Amino acid sequence: MENKKASDTLIFCLGILLIAILIQILGVAKGDSLVFPSVIEILRSFFHLLCIPKTYNLIFTTLFHLFVSLIVSSLIGIFLGGLEGLFPFCRKVFTPLMIMLRSIPMIVLVVIIMVLTNYGRVPYIAASMILVPLISEATAEGFLRIDRELIDVYKLFTNFNIRVLFSVYLPLMAGYLKQAYVNAVGMGIKIIVTTEYLVQTKNSLGKAIYSSAYFNEYAEIYAYALIMILIVILLTKIPMLIMKKSLSK
């Protein structure tokens, strides 16, 4: 097990090295050190940003948008996915809606939302609408994959209710929901930062990236990208490690 963890860590580091090499190759090929700065410059900007208190205010704003969007999309997605999994009629009715939300270009969705509501709400609404199909489909798939014989045994003793949902169905669907959470965090960060960039949300990572692009601070842009990657890793890996340790006790 320890050897596998060391191997996975080494492979992950090699992946980071590959990204650095690609940036350098693009810089040499294009002959533009401004757009493709050296890895040293990017790392210098990265550590500089980590030492500035303002950076953590930007991260807090973006994370707040992400958490609210995850909560809203999870509540709606699990509810709709549960209906789809339990009732074939609902699955057929919701399928066109889910296809539309999954297929519509994000920029189009953001523009429509900007027209309909206050700019401050755009990151929440846009991210929630895009994440709902992801969580809904995972929930529905989880319902459909549950062993029917096991469910029939539970039905002999009780009808479907909230207690049965949380004590029986959701634990059996944990694998699907876990993967949906990991995907939702990664996708959610990208959506949130993009919408913050478009609507110029104050004190956010998206606004900071816009300012860096405006002043041609490309090393900072790559540094913010590293911060976003770090956030996704922390939000996906640490909860999973805590869950594994709690289950192994």
C-alpha positions in Angstrom: 0.0 0.0 0.0 2.8 2.4 0.9 4.6 1.6 -2.3 1.4 2.3 -4.3 1.0 5.7 -2.6 4.6 6.6 -3.3 4.2 5.5 -6.9 1.0 7.6 -7.3 2.7 10.6 -5.8 5.7 10.2 -8.2 3.3 9.9 -11.2 1.4 13.0 -10.0 4.7 15.0 -9.7 5.7 13.8 -13.2 2.4 15.1 -14.5 3.1 18.6 -13.0 6.6 18.4 -14.6 5.0 17.6 -17.9 2.8 20.7 -17.7 5.9 22.9 -17.0 7.7 21.4 -19.9 4.8 22.0 -22.2 4.7 25.7 -21.1 8.4 26.1 -21.9 8.0 24.4 -25.3 5.1 26.7 -26.2 7.2 29.7 -25.1 10.1 28.7 -27.2 7.9 27.8 -30.2 6.0 31.0 -30.1 9.0 33.1 -29.1 6.9 35.0 -26.6 8.2 34.9 -23.0 5.5 37.3 -21.9 2.6 35.0 -22.6 4.6 31.9 -21.7 6.9 32.9 -18.9 9.5 30.6 -17.4 8.5 28.1 -14.7 10.8 30.0 -12.2 8.7 33.2 -12.8 5.4 31.3 -12.4 6.6 29.7 -9.1 7.9 33.0 -7.9 4.5 34.6 -8.5 2.7 31.6 -7.0 4.6 31.8 -3.7 4.3 35.6 -3.7 0.5 35.3 -4.0 0.5 32.7 -1.2 2.2 35.2 1.1 -0.3 38.0 0.5 -3.3 38.1 2.8 -5.5 39.5 0.0 -5.1 36.2 -1.9 -6.9 34.4 0.9 -9.8 36.9 0.7 -10.1 36.1 -3.0 -10.0 32.4 -2.3 -12.7 32.8 0.4 -15.0 34.6 -2.0 -14.7 32.0 -4.7 -15.0 29.1 -2.2 -18.1 30.7 -0.8 -19.6 30.8 -4.3 -18.6 27.2 -4.8 -20.0 25.8 -1.5 -23.3 27.6 -2.0 -23.6 26.3 -5.6 -22.7 22.8 -4.4 -25.3 22.8 -1.7 -28.0 24.1 -4.0 -27.1 21.8 -6.9 -26.8 18.8 -4.6 -30.3 19.4 -3.0 -31.9 19.8 -6.4 -29.8 17.2 -8.2 -30.4 14.4 -5.6 -34.1 15.2 -5.5 -34.5 15.1 -9.3 -32.1 12.1 -9.5 -34.1 10.2 -6.9 -37.3 10.8 -8.9 -35.6 9.6 -12.1 -34.3 6.5 -10.3 -37.6 5.6 -8.7 -40.0 6.5 -11.5 -39.3 5.8 -15.2 -41.9 8.4 -16.1 -39.9 11.1 -14.3 -36.7 9.9 -16.0 -38.3 10.3 -19.4 -39.8 13.7 -18.6 -36.5 15.2 -17.1 -34.2 13.8 -19.8 -34.7 16.7 -22.3 -34.1 19.2 -19.5 -30.9 17.5 -18.4 -29.7 17.3 -22.0 -30.3 21.0 -22.5 -28.5 22.0 -19.3 -25.6 19.7 -20.1 -25.3 20.9 -23.7 -26.0 24.6 -23.6 -22.7 26.6 -23.9 -21.7 28.2 -20.6 -21.2 31.6 -22.1 -24.8 31.6 -23.4 -26.2 30.5 -20.1 -24.2 33.2 -18.2 -25.3 35.9 -20.6 -29.0 34.9 -20.1 -28.6 34.8 -16.4 -26.9 38.2 -16.4 -29.9 39.7 -18.2 -32.4 38.1 -15.8 -30.8 38.7 -12.4 -28.3 40.8 -10.4 -24.7 40.2 -11.3 -23.8 39.2 -7.8 -26.1 36.1 -8.1 -24.7 35.0 -11.5 -21.9 32.7 -10.1 -24.3 30.9 -7.8 -27.0 30.4 -10.4 -24.8 29.5 -13.4 -22.7 26.9 -11.5 -25.8 25.4 -9.9 -27.6 25.0 -13.2 -24.6 23.3 -14.8 -23.9 21.0 -11.8 -27.5 19.9 -11.3 -27.4 17.4 -14.3 -24.1 16.0 -13.1 -25.4 15.2 -9.6 -28.9 14.2 -10.9 -27.5 11.7 -13.3 -25.1 10.2 -10.7 -28.0 9.9 -8.3 -30.3 8.3 -10.8 -27.6 5.9 -11.9 -27.0 5.0 -8.2 -30.7 4.2 -7.7 -30.8 2.1 -10.8 -27.7 0.1 -9.8 -28.9 -0.8 -6.3 -29.6 -4.5 -5.9 -33.3 -4.9 -6.4 -33.4 -8.0 -4.1 -31.9 -6.0 -1.3 -34.5 -3.2 -1.7 -37.3 -5.8 -1.8 -36.1 -7.1 1.6 -36.3 -3.6 3.1 -39.7 -3.0 1.6 -41.0 -6.0 3.5 -40.4 -4.2 6.8 -41.0 -0.5 5.9 -42.2 1.8 3.1 -40.0 4.4 1.4 -39.5 7.4 3.6 -36.8 10.0 4.5 -35.2 7.7 7.1 -34.9 4.9 4.5 -33.5 7.3 2.0 -30.7 8.4 4.3 -30.0 5.0 6.0 -30.4 2.7 3.0 -30.4 4.3 -0.4 -27.8 7.0 0.0 -25.2 4.7 1.6 -25.7 2.2 -1.2 -25.2 5.0 -3.7 -22.1 6.4 -2.0 -19.7 5.4 -4.8 -21.7 7.3 -7.4 -22.2 10.3 -5.2 -18.5 10.4 -4.3 -17.5 10.5 -7.9 -20.1 13.1 -8.7 -18.8 15.3 -5.8 -15.2 15.0 -7.2 -16.4 16.0 -10.7 -18.6 18.8 -9.4 -15.8 20.4 -7.4 -13.4 20.4 -10.4 -16.1 21.7 -12.8 -17.6 24.0 -10.2 -14.3 25.9 -9.7 -13.9 26.5 -13.4 -17.5 27.7 -13.8 -17.3 29.9 -10.7 -14.0 31.6 -11.7 -15.2 32.0 -15.3 -18.4 33.7 -14.3 -16.6 35.9 -11.7 -14.3 36.9 -14.6 -17.2 37.7 -16.9 -19.3 39.7 -14.4 -16.3 41.2 -12.6 -17.2 39.9 -9.1 -15.4 42.0 -6.6 -12.7 40.4 -4.4 -12.7 37.1 -6.2 -10.2 34.9 -8.1 -12.0 35.6 -11.4 -11.7 39.4 -10.9 -8.0 39.0 -10.0 -7.3 37.0 -13.1 -9.0 39.7 -15.2 -6.8 42.3 -13.6 -3.7 40.3 -14.3 -4.7 39.8 -17.9 -5.4 43.5 -18.3 -1.9 44.4 -17.1 -0.3 41.5 -19.0 0.8 39.8 -15.8 0.8 36.3 -17.3 3.0 34.8 -14.7 0.3 35.7 -12.2 -2.4 34.1 -14.3 -0.5 30.8 -14.3 0.0 31.2 -10.6 -3.7 31.7 -10.0 -4.3 28.5 -12.1 -1.9 26.7 -9.7 -3.9 28.0 -6.8 -7.1 26.7 -8.4 -5.5 23.3 -8.9 -4.4 23.2 -5.3 -7.9 24.1 -4.1 -9.4 21.3 -6.1 -6.9 18.8 -4.7 -7.5 19.9 -1.1 -11.3 19.8 -1.5 -11.4 16.4 -3.2 -8.5 14.4 -1.7 -8.6 15.5 2.0 -12.3 14.6 2.5 -11.7 11.2 0.9 -8.7 10.5 3.1 -10.8 11.5 6.2 -13.6 9.2 5.1 -11.2 6.3 4.5 -9.6 6.7 7.9 -12.9 6.9 9.7 -14.2 3.8 7.9 -11.0 1.9 8.7 -11.4 2.5 12.5 
